[in-house]
């Protein structure tokens, strides 16, 4: 049994792959029957799986240690070469679609594959390869910059993720000073970060113009593969959040202020729900993984099998350490049929959420790994996040094993954080629409735009003594804005779906987890709206969906206001 550290890696021979693909195109052009065409399609899938396996291994090992010279060079290589290979992939896809037996292939391949190809054809041309390479370099540079942060606080040196622990400290003065130190680093690097983003905005806009779009917004939606909704749907959804969620969240913040006994709720107070301190896991990382394994075995035989596999193969890298990229993610190594979970534990409730949120992603891809082609193993992002956010709720009965006497505080904190997240997630999306609709804004104008939108979606914000935040600098820490433009509304759409699973749990609906397993199994074979309906949930765009959800959450808080 191979451990992750033993997974073999070799740099992709791009020239050899390109020659394979050229030969494949010739075979496709001369293919006379649908069975042979399907065999060629599977051959193409195998080639792509090999490339993705090596590039993903390289990426994982680079993020585990951004100071590793070998994998930094490998990461740079894929930044350069993956856009080149994408051109070759599209040539092969076009050959398949031009074959007279394509209808036979369409009967054997999920509909989303062909929807995906339509989006890819509309979002790629060889004329933008150099721009894509520059985009990759800029995102890697941003990631490395944040990973390099070494911040002196209270006599010790912290990374950004590690310092976040102090911003949640029970002591109000510690929180305040930690937040000032945290954002002091961003203020010191404000010009560099602003310039990096400015370059990203302009190169993305340049790509859009080359492809005939009026702005990057249109291209961004194609790249995100928004199959069955558009900008109008998203704008209407944002409006629902403003009308139904923002007022409710404002009342939660007001009650939080009163519960804490403060005259004013400052930015450094927001993450503290209780004067006695926020809920924290009571165990080491090793013990938490053991308890997570027991939890998943008791939840369902399938989840038990999945997490045992993750543990046996060392597919969880959870410790925060020097040189490690910040944040967390789940990815998949096709050749090994292995999900991989990356995180930065920091002794907060976030650690337990990693073992549920990222494990939700990992369980989905573990269940759908045998779907062919590889392109349909994962759904689009807003559907992916249903799996992760819903798993956070389905594991509620076991959270006592992690939080013990803090369990009631955990439930309160988690549900509060989830509903408070919606306006922030929508703000990130709205900001990006404004940025790409007005790409020539200066970095200062972008800061001003963020702050103006923030006052709509998060009217409670008080940034006293933190100048960069009052100017509108919070967005600089949101890596999705830099690395995955327009990937954020997805979290909020999925959260609304996850809330619906939570309501079904509250109602003791025995079919809820079966519906959840079902949508994990179907992976990316359907677009977002259809996946939501397969789960027997309401599509978040539907008028009234948010209003109904907020009413049910409000009743829960009314019944749990005595938690301290």
VEXDREN-2710 file (C-alpha; in Angstrom, 1 decimal):
% VEXDREN-2710
k/r/px/py/pz
1/UNK/0.0/0.0/0.0
2/UNK/1.6/3.3/-1.1
3/UNK/1.6/6.3/1.2
4/UNK/1.2/9.7/-0.4
5/UNK/4.9/10.4/0.1
6/UNK/5.6/7.3/-2.1
7/UNK/3.4/8.3/-5.0
8/UNK/5.7/8.4/-8.0
9/UNK/6.2/11.7/-9.8
10/UNK/7.8/12.5/-13.1
11/UNK/7.6/15.7/-15.1
12/UNK/5.1/15.4/-18.0
13/UNK/6.9/15.1/-21.4
14/UNK/4.8/17.8/-23.1
15/UNK/6.2/17.1/-26.6
16/UNK/5.5/13.4/-26.3
17/UNK/1.9/14.1/-25.1
18/UNK/1.4/16.5/-28.0
19/UNK/2.5/13.8/-30.4
20/UNK/0.2/11.3/-28.8
21/UNK/-2.7/13.8/-29.2
22/UNK/-1.8/14.5/-32.9
23/UNK/-1.9/10.8/-33.6
24/UNK/-5.2/10.5/-31.7
25/UNK/-6.7/13.2/-33.9
26/UNK/-5.7/11.3/-37.0
27/UNK/-7.4/8.1/-35.6
28/UNK/-10.5/10.1/-34.8
29/UNK/-10.7/11.6/-38.2
30/UNK/-10.7/8.1/-39.8
31/UNK/-12.9/6.4/-37.2
32/UNK/-15.9/4.8/-38.9
33/UNK/-18.0/3.4/-36.0
34/UNK/-19.2/4.6/-32.6
35/UNK/-17.7/1.8/-30.6
36/UNK/-14.2/2.6/-31.9
37/UNK/-14.8/6.3/-31.3
38/UNK/-15.7/5.6/-27.7
39/UNK/-12.4/3.6/-27.3
40/UNK/-10.5/6.6/-28.6
41/UNK/-12.4/8.8/-26.2
42/UNK/-11.2/6.6/-23.3
43/UNK/-7.7/6.7/-24.7
44/UNK/-7.9/10.5/-24.6
45/UNK/-9.2/10.3/-21.1
46/UNK/-6.2/8.2/-20.0
47/UNK/-3.8/10.7/-21.5
48/UNK/-5.4/13.6/-19.6
49/UNK/-5.5/11.6/-16.4
50/UNK/-1.8/11.0/-16.5
51/UNK/-1.1/14.7/-17.1
52/UNK/-3.4/15.8/-14.3
53/UNK/-2.0/13.2/-11.9
54/UNK/1.5/14.6/-12.3
55/UNK/0.6/18.3/-12.3
56/UNK/-1.6/17.7/-9.2
57/UNK/1.1/15.9/-7.3
58/UNK/3.5/18.7/-8.2
59/UNK/1.0/21.4/-7.0
60/UNK/0.3/19.6/-3.7
61/UNK/3.9/19.2/-2.9
62/UNK/4.6/22.8/-3.8
63/UNK/1.9/24.1/-1.5
64/UNK/3.1/21.8/1.3
65/UNK/6.4/23.6/1.1
66/UNK/6.6/26.6/-1.1
67/UNK/10.3/26.8/-0.3
68/UNK/11.1/23.4/-1.9
69/UNK/13.2/24.4/-4.9
70/UNK/12.4/21.3/-6.9
71/UNK/8.6/21.5/-6.7
72/UNK/8.7/25.3/-7.1
73/UNK/10.4/24.7/-10.5
74/UNK/7.9/22.0/-11.3
75/UNK/5.0/24.3/-10.4
76/UNK/6.5/27.0/-12.6
77/UNK/6.8/24.4/-15.4
78/UNK/3.0/23.6/-15.3
79/UNK/2.1/27.2/-15.1
80/UNK/3.8/27.5/-18.5
81/UNK/2.8/24.2/-20.1
82/UNK/-0.8/23.5/-19.0
83/UNK/-2.1/26.3/-21.2
84/UNK/-0.1/24.9/-24.1
85/UNK/-1.6/21.5/-23.6
86/UNK/-5.1/22.9/-23.3
87/UNK/-4.8/24.0/-26.9
88/UNK/-4.0/20.4/-27.9
89/UNK/-6.9/19.1/-25.8
90/UNK/-9.3/21.4/-27.6
91/UNK/-8.1/20.3/-31.0
92/UNK/-8.9/16.7/-30.0
93/UNK/-12.3/17.6/-28.6
94/UNK/-13.2/19.4/-31.8
95/UNK/-12.1/16.3/-33.8
96/UNK/-14.5/14.2/-31.7
97/UNK/-17.4/16.6/-32.3
98/UNK/-16.7/16.7/-36.0
99/UNK/-16.9/12.9/-36.3
100/UNK/-20.0/11.6/-38.0
101/UNK/-20.5/9.1/-35.1
102/UNK/-20.7/11.8/-32.4
103/UNK/-24.3/11.1/-31.5
104/UNK/-23.4/7.6/-30.5
105/UNK/-20.7/9.0/-28.2
106/UNK/-23.2/11.5/-26.7
107/UNK/-25.4/8.6/-25.7
108/UNK/-22.5/7.1/-23.6
109/UNK/-21.0/10.2/-22.1
110/UNK/-22.6/12.6/-19.5
111/UNK/-24.3/15.7/-20.9
112/UNK/-22.1/18.0/-18.9
113/UNK/-19.0/16.9/-20.8
114/UNK/-20.4/18.4/-24.0
115/UNK/-21.7/21.5/-22.1
116/UNK/-18.2/21.8/-20.7
117/UNK/-16.6/21.6/-24.2
118/UNK/-18.9/24.3/-25.5
119/UNK/-17.7/26.6/-22.6
120/UNK/-14.1/25.7/-23.2
121/UNK/-14.3/26.4/-26.9
122/UNK/-15.8/29.8/-26.1
123/UNK/-13.1/30.6/-23.5
124/UNK/-9.9/29.5/-25.2
125/UNK/-7.8/30.3/-28.3
126/UNK/-4.1/29.9/-29.0
127/UNK/-3.9/33.7/-29.0
128/UNK/-4.3/33.9/-25.2
129/UNK/-1.8/31.2/-24.2
130/UNK/0.9/33.8/-23.2
131/UNK/-1.7/35.7/-21.3
132/UNK/-2.8/32.5/-19.5
133/UNK/0.9/31.7/-18.6
134/UNK/1.2/35.2/-17.2
135/UNK/-2.0/34.8/-15.2
136/UNK/-0.6/31.5/-13.7
137/UNK/2.6/33.2/-12.8
138/UNK/0.9/36.1/-11.1
139/UNK/-1.4/33.8/-9.0
140/UNK/1.6/31.7/-7.9
141/UNK/3.5/34.9/-7.0
142/UNK/0.5/36.0/-4.8
143/UNK/0.3/32.6/-3.1
144/UNK/4.1/32.6/-2.4
145/UNK/3.9/36.2/-1.1
146/UNK/1.3/35.3/1.5
147/UNK/3.1/32.1/2.4
148/UNK/6.3/34.1/3.1
149/UNK/4.7/36.2/5.8
150/UNK/6.7/36.2/9.1
151/UNK/4.9/38.5/11.6
152/UNK/6.4/39.4/15.0
153/UNK/3.7/39.4/17.7
154/UNK/4.2/39.2/21.4
155/UNK/7.8/38.1/21.1
156/UNK/7.1/35.3/18.6
157/UNK/7.0/35.0/14.8
158/UNK/3.8/33.9/13.2
159/UNK/2.6/33.0/9.7
160/UNK/-0.7/34.6/8.6
161/UNK/-2.8/31.4/9.4
162/UNK/-1.1/30.9/12.8
163/UNK/-1.7/34.6/13.8
164/UNK/-5.4/34.2/13.1
165/UNK/-5.6/32.1/16.2
166/UNK/-4.6/35.1/18.2
167/UNK/-7.3/37.2/16.5
168/UNK/-9.8/34.8/18.1
169/UNK/-8.3/35.0/21.5
170/UNK/-10.6/35.2/24.6
171/UNK/-8.7/38.3/25.7
172/UNK/-10.1/41.3/23.9
173/UNK/-6.9/43.3/24.0
174/UNK/-4.9/40.3/22.6
175/UNK/-7.5/40.0/19.7
176/UNK/-7.2/43.7/18.9
177/UNK/-3.4/43.8/18.9
178/UNK/-3.2/40.5/16.9
179/UNK/-5.6/41.9/14.3
180/UNK/-3.6/45.1/14.1
181/UNK/-0.4/43.0/13.5
182/UNK/-2.1/40.8/11.0
183/UNK/-3.4/43.7/8.9
184/UNK/-0.2/45.6/9.5
185/UNK/1.5/43.0/7.3
186/UNK/-1.1/43.6/4.5
187/UNK/-0.6/47.4/4.9
188/UNK/3.2/47.0/4.5
189/UNK/2.5/44.9/1.3
190/UNK/-0.5/46.8/0.1
191/UNK/1.2/48.3/-2.9
192/UNK/2.7/45.0/-4.0
193/UNK/-0.6/43.1/-3.6
194/UNK/-2.5/45.9/-5.3
195/UNK/-0.1/45.8/-8.2
196/UNK/-0.3/42.0/-8.5
197/UNK/-4.1/42.2/-8.7
198/UNK/-4.0/45.1/-11.1
199/UNK/-1.9/43.0/-13.5
200/UNK/-4.3/40.1/-13.1
201/UNK/-7.3/42.2/-13.9
202/UNK/-5.7/43.6/-17.0
203/UNK/-4.4/40.3/-18.3
204/UNK/-7.8/38.7/-17.8
205/UNK/-9.5/41.7/-19.5
206/UNK/-7.0/41.4/-22.4
207/UNK/-7.9/37.7/-22.8
208/UNK/-11.6/38.6/-22.9
209/UNK/-11.1/41.3/-25.5
210/UNK/-9.0/39.0/-27.7
211/UNK/-11.9/36.4/-27.6
212/UNK/-14.5/39.0/-28.5
213/UNK/-16.1/39.6/-25.2
214/UNK/-17.0/43.1/-23.9
215/UNK/-15.5/42.4/-20.5
216/UNK/-13.9/39.6/-18.5
217/UNK/-17.3/39.0/-16.7
218/UNK/-18.6/37.1/-19.8
219/UNK/-15.4/35.1/-20.1
220/UNK/-15.3/34.5/-16.4
221/UNK/-18.7/32.9/-16.4
222/UNK/-17.6/30.6/-19.3
223/UNK/-14.4/29.6/-17.5
224/UNK/-16.5/28.9/-14.3
225/UNK/-18.8/26.8/-16.4
226/UNK/-22.0/28.4/-15.3
227/UNK/-24.1/25.9/-17.3
228/UNK/-27.7/26.8/-16.2
229/UNK/-27.6/30.3/-14.7
230/UNK/-26.3/33.7/-15.7
231/UNK/-25.5/37.2/-14.4
232/UNK/-29.2/38.1/-14.1
233/UNK/-29.8/35.0/-11.8
234/UNK/-26.9/36.0/-9.6
235/UNK/-27.9/39.6/-9.4
236/UNK/-31.4/38.6/-8.3
237/UNK/-30.0/36.2/-5.8
238/UNK/-27.7/39.0/-4.4
239/UNK/-30.9/41.1/-4.0
240/UNK/-32.5/38.3/-2.0
241/UNK/-29.5/38.2/0.3
242/UNK/-29.7/42.0/0.8
243/UNK/-33.4/41.9/1.6
244/UNK/-33.7/38.7/3.6
245/UNK/-30.3/37.9/5.2
246/UNK/-28.6/41.2/5.9
247/UNK/-31.3/42.5/8.3
248/UNK/-31.3/39.1/10.1
249/UNK/-27.5/39.1/10.4
250/UNK/-27.6/42.7/11.7
251/UNK/-29.9/41.5/14.5
252/UNK/-27.5/38.6/15.3
253/UNK/-24.5/41.0/15.6
254/UNK/-26.6/43.3/17.8
255/UNK/-27.5/40.4/20.1
256/UNK/-23.8/39.3/20.0
257/UNK/-22.7/42.8/21.2
258/UNK/-25.3/42.7/24.1
259/UNK/-24.3/39.1/25.0
260/UNK/-20.7/40.1/25.2
261/UNK/-21.6/43.2/27.2
262/UNK/-19.9/45.6/24.9
263/UNK/-20.9/49.1/23.9
264/UNK/-19.5/48.6/20.4
265/UNK/-18.7/45.5/18.4
266/UNK/-15.4/46.1/16.7
267/UNK/-13.9/44.0/13.8
268/UNK/-11.8/42.1/16.3
269/UNK/-14.8/41.1/18.3
270/UNK/-16.9/39.6/15.5
271/UNK/-15.5/36.1/15.8
272/UNK/-16.2/35.9/19.5
273/UNK/-19.7/34.8/20.3
274/UNK/-19.2/34.2/24.1
275/UNK/-17.3/36.0/26.9
276/UNK/-16.3/32.5/28.1
277/UNK/-14.5/32.1/24.8
278/UNK/-15.2/30.4/21.5
279/UNK/-15.6/26.6/21.3
280/UNK/-12.3/24.9/20.6
281/UNK/-11.4/21.3/19.9
282/UNK/-10.1/19.6/23.0
283/UNK/-7.6/17.2/21.4
284/UNK/-4.4/17.1/19.4
285/UNK/-4.4/16.8/15.6
286/UNK/-3.6/13.1/15.9
287/UNK/-6.5/12.4/18.3
288/UNK/-8.8/14.5/16.2
289/UNK/-8.1/12.4/13.1
290/UNK/-8.7/9.2/15.2
291/UNK/-12.1/10.6/16.3
292/UNK/-12.9/11.7/12.8
293/UNK/-12.3/8.1/11.6
294/UNK/-14.6/6.8/14.3
295/UNK/-17.2/9.4/13.4
296/UNK/-17.2/8.5/9.7
297/UNK/-17.5/4.8/10.5
298/UNK/-20.6/5.4/12.6
299/UNK/-22.1/7.9/10.1
300/UNK/-22.3/5.4/7.3
301/UNK/-20.3/2.3/6.0
302/UNK/-19.3/4.2/2.9
303/UNK/-18.0/7.3/4.8
304/UNK/-16.1/4.9/7.1
305/UNK/-14.5/3.1/4.2
306/UNK/-13.6/6.4/2.6
307/UNK/-11.9/8.0/5.7
308/UNK/-10.0/4.8/6.5
309/UNK/-8.5/5.0/3.0
310/UNK/-7.5/8.6/3.6
311/UNK/-5.8/7.7/6.9
312/UNK/-4.1/4.5/5.5
313/UNK/-2.5/6.4/2.6
314/UNK/-1.5/9.6/4.5
315/UNK/-3.8/11.8/2.4
316/UNK/-4.3/14.5/5.0
317/UNK/-1.7/17.2/5.5
318/UNK/-3.1/19.3/8.3
319/UNK/-0.4/21.0/10.3
320/UNK/0.5/24.7/9.8
321/UNK/4.2/25.2/9.3
322/UNK/6.8/27.6/7.9
323/UNK/6.7/27.8/4.1
324/UNK/3.4/26.1/3.7
325/UNK/0.8/27.8/1.6
326/UNK/-2.1/29.2/3.5
327/UNK/-5.7/28.1/3.3
328/UNK/-7.2/24.6/2.7
329/UNK/-8.3/22.6/-0.2
330/UNK/-9.2/19.1/-1.4
331/UNK/-7.9/17.8/-4.7
332/UNK/-7.8/14.4/-6.5
333/UNK/-4.9/12.4/-8.0
334/UNK/-6.6/10.3/-10.8
335/UNK/-3.9/7.7/-11.3
336/UNK/-3.9/6.8/-7.6
337/UNK/-7.7/7.2/-7.2
338/UNK/-6.8/9.4/-4.2
339/UNK/-8.4/12.5/-2.8
340/UNK/-6.1/14.7/-0.9
341/UNK/-6.9/17.1/1.9
342/UNK/-4.6/20.1/2.6
343/UNK/-5.2/22.4/5.6
344/UNK/-3.5/24.6/8.3
345/UNK/-4.7/23.6/11.7
346/UNK/-4.7/26.5/14.2
347/UNK/-6.4/25.1/17.4
348/UNK/-9.7/26.8/16.6
349/UNK/-13.1/25.3/15.6
350/UNK/-11.9/25.7/12.1
351/UNK/-9.9/22.5/12.6
352/UNK/-13.0/20.4/13.1
353/UNK/-14.6/22.1/10.1
354/UNK/-11.7/21.1/7.9
355/UNK/-12.3/17.4/8.9
356/UNK/-15.9/17.8/7.8
357/UNK/-15.9/20.5/5.0
358/UNK/-12.8/19.2/3.0
359/UNK/-13.8/15.6/3.9
360/UNK/-17.2/16.3/2.2
361/UNK/-15.3/17.2/-1.0
362/UNK/-13.1/14.2/-0.6
363/UNK/-16.0/11.8/0.0
364/UNK/-17.8/13.0/-3.1
365/UNK/-14.8/12.5/-5.4
366/UNK/-14.0/9.1/-3.7
367/UNK/-17.6/8.1/-4.6
368/UNK/-17.6/9.4/-8.1
369/UNK/-14.0/8.5/-9.0
370/UNK/-15.0/5.9/-11.6
371/UNK/-17.1/8.2/-13.7
372/UNK/-15.7/8.5/-17.2
373/UNK/-14.4/10.9/-18.5
374/UNK/-12.3/12.5/-15.8
375/UNK/-13.9/15.9/-16.6
376/UNK/-17.2/14.7/-15.0
377/UNK/-15.8/13.3/-11.8
378/UNK/-16.2/16.7/-10.1
379/UNK/-19.2/18.9/-10.6
380/UNK/-18.9/22.6/-11.1
381/UNK/-17.9/24.5/-8.0
382/UNK/-21.3/25.6/-6.6
383/UNK/-22.4/21.9/-6.7
384/UNK/-19.0/20.8/-5.2
385/UNK/-19.6/23.0/-2.2
386/UNK/-23.0/21.4/-1.4
387/UNK/-21.1/18.2/-0.6
388/UNK/-18.6/20.0/1.8
389/UNK/-21.0/22.3/3.6
390/UNK/-23.7/19.7/4.0
391/UNK/-21.2/17.3/5.5
392/UNK/-20.5/19.9/8.2
393/UNK/-24.2/19.5/9.3
394/UNK/-24.4/15.8/8.8
395/UNK/-21.6/15.3/11.3
396/UNK/-23.2/17.5/14.0
397/UNK/-24.2/14.4/16.2
398/UNK/-20.4/13.6/16.6
399/UNK/-19.1/17.1/17.3
400/UNK/-19.3/16.4/21.1
401/UNK/-16.4/14.1/20.6
402/UNK/-14.3/17.1/19.5
403/UNK/-15.7/19.9/21.6
404/UNK/-17.0/18.1/24.7
405/UNK/-18.3/20.7/27.2
406/UNK/-18.3/23.3/24.4
407/UNK/-20.7/21.4/22.2
408/UNK/-23.7/23.8/22.6
409/UNK/-21.4/26.7/21.9
410/UNK/-20.1/24.9/18.8
411/UNK/-23.6/24.5/17.4
412/UNK/-24.4/28.1/18.0
413/UNK/-21.1/29.4/16.7
414/UNK/-21.2/27.2/13.6
415/UNK/-24.8/28.0/12.6
416/UNK/-24.2/31.7/13.3
417/UNK/-21.1/31.7/11.2
418/UNK/-22.8/30.0/8.3
419/UNK/-25.7/32.4/8.1
420/UNK/-23.4/35.4/8.7
421/UNK/-21.2/34.2/5.8
422/UNK/-23.9/34.7/3.1
423/UNK/-23.6/38.5/2.8
424/UNK/-19.8/38.3/2.8
425/UNK/-19.8/35.7/0.1
426/UNK/-22.2/37.8/-2.0
427/UNK/-20.0/40.9/-1.4
428/UNK/-17.0/39.1/-2.8
429/UNK/-19.0/38.3/-5.9
430/UNK/-20.4/41.8/-6.3
431/UNK/-17.0/43.3/-5.9
432/UNK/-15.6/41.2/-8.7
433/UNK/-18.4/42.2/-11.0
434/UNK/-17.6/45.8/-10.3
435/UNK/-13.9/45.3/-10.8
436/UNK/-14.1/43.5/-14.2
437/UNK/-16.8/45.9/-15.4
438/UNK/-14.4/48.7/-14.7
439/UNK/-10.9/47.2/-15.2
440/UNK/-9.1/50.5/-15.4
441/UNK/-9.9/51.4/-11.8
442/UNK/-6.8/52.2/-9.8
443/UNK/-5.9/50.0/-6.8
444/UNK/-7.2/52.9/-4.6
445/UNK/-10.5/53.0/-6.4
446/UNK/-10.9/49.2/-6.0
447/UNK/-10.4/49.7/-2.2
448/UNK/-13.0/52.4/-2.2
449/UNK/-15.4/50.2/-4.2
450/UNK/-15.0/47.3/-1.7
451/UNK/-15.7/49.6/1.3
452/UNK/-18.8/51.0/-0.3
453/UNK/-20.2/47.5/-1.1
454/UNK/-19.2/46.4/2.4
455/UNK/-21.3/49.0/3.9
456/UNK/-24.3/47.5/2.1
457/UNK/-23.8/43.9/2.9
458/UNK/-21.9/44.2/6.2
459/UNK/-23.3/47.5/7.7
460/UNK/-22.2/46.5/11.2
461/UNK/-18.4/46.7/10.4
462/UNK/-16.4/48.9/12.7
463/UNK/-12.7/49.1/11.9
464/UNK/-11.5/51.6/14.5
465/UNK/-7.7/51.9/14.5
466/UNK/-7.2/49.6/11.5
467/UNK/-6.7/52.1/8.7
468/UNK/-6.2/49.7/5.9
469/UNK/-9.6/48.1/6.6
470/UNK/-11.4/51.4/6.9
471/UNK/-10.0/52.2/3.5
472/UNK/-11.4/49.0/2.1
473/UNK/-8.5/46.5/2.2
474/UNK/-10.2/43.3/3.5
475/UNK/-10.5/41.8/0.0
476/UNK/-6.7/41.5/-0.2
477/UNK/-6.8/38.4/2.1
478/UNK/-9.5/36.6/0.0
479/UNK/-7.3/34.4/-2.2
480/UNK/-10.2/33.4/-4.5
481/UNK/-10.4/37.0/-5.8
482/UNK/-6.8/36.6/-7.0
483/UNK/-6.6/32.9/-8.0
484/UNK/-10.1/31.9/-9.0
485/UNK/-12.1/34.9/-10.3
486/UNK/-15.9/34.6/-9.7
487/UNK/-15.4/31.5/-7.6
488/UNK/-17.1/32.6/-4.4
489/UNK/-20.9/33.0/-5.0
490/UNK/-20.6/29.2/-5.3
491/UNK/-20.1/28.9/-1.5
492/UNK/-23.2/30.9/-0.7
493/UNK/-25.4/29.0/-3.2
494/UNK/-24.2/25.7/-1.7
495/UNK/-24.7/27.0/1.8
496/UNK/-28.3/27.7/1.1
497/UNK/-28.6/24.1/-0.1
498/UNK/-26.8/22.8/3.0
499/UNK/-29.2/24.7/5.2
500/UNK/-32.0/22.8/3.6
501/UNK/-30.3/19.5/4.5
502/UNK/-29.9/20.9/8.1
503/UNK/-33.7/21.6/8.2
504/UNK/-34.4/18.1/7.1
505/UNK/-32.1/16.8/9.8
506/UNK/-34.0/18.9/12.4
507/UNK/-37.2/17.2/11.1
508/UNK/-35.6/13.7/11.4
509/UNK/-35.9/13.1/7.7
510/UNK/-34.3/9.6/7.2
511/UNK/-33.9/10.2/3.5
512/UNK/-31.7/13.3/3.8
513/UNK/-28.3/11.5/4.0
514/UNK/-29.4/9.0/1.3
515/UNK/-30.1/12.0/-1.0
516/UNK/-26.7/13.4/0.0
517/UNK/-24.9/10.2/-0.9
518/UNK/-26.8/10.1/-4.2
519/UNK/-25.5/13.5/-5.3
520/UNK/-22.0/12.5/-4.3
521/UNK/-22.2/9.4/-6.5
522/UNK/-23.4/11.3/-9.6
523/UNK/-20.4/13.7/-9.4
524/UNK/-20.4/16.1/-12.2
525/UNK/-22.7/14.3/-14.6
526/UNK/-25.4/17.0/-14.2
527/UNK/-25.5/20.8/-14.0
528/UNK/-26.2/22.7/-10.8
529/UNK/-30.0/23.1/-10.9
530/UNK/-30.5/19.4/-11.8
531/UNK/-28.1/18.3/-9.0
532/UNK/-30.1/20.4/-6.5
533/UNK/-33.3/18.8/-7.6
534/UNK/-31.8/15.3/-7.5
535/UNK/-31.1/16.1/-3.8
536/UNK/-34.8/17.0/-3.3
537/UNK/-33.8/20.6/-2.4
538/UNK/-35.0/24.0/-3.7
539/UNK/-32.8/25.9/-6.1
540/UNK/-31.5/29.0/-4.3
541/UNK/-32.4/31.3/-7.2
542/UNK/-36.1/30.6/-6.7
543/UNK/-37.9/33.5/-5.2
544/UNK/-38.7/33.0/-1.5
545/UNK/-36.1/30.2/-1.0
546/UNK/-33.9/32.5/1.2
547/UNK/-36.8/34.0/3.1
548/UNK/-38.1/30.6/4.1
549/UNK/-34.6/29.4/5.1
550/UNK/-33.9/32.4/7.2
551/UNK/-37.3/32.0/9.0
552/UNK/-36.3/28.5/10.1
553/UNK/-32.9/29.5/11.2
554/UNK/-34.3/32.4/13.2
555/UNK/-36.6/30.0/15.1
556/UNK/-33.6/27.9/16.1
557/UNK/-31.7/31.0/17.5
558/UNK/-34.8/32.1/19.3
559/UNK/-34.8/28.7/21.1
560/UNK/-31.0/28.8/21.9
561/UNK/-30.3/32.3/23.1
562/UNK/-29.3/31.1/26.6
563/UNK/-26.1/29.4/25.3
564/UNK/-23.1/31.0/27.1
END
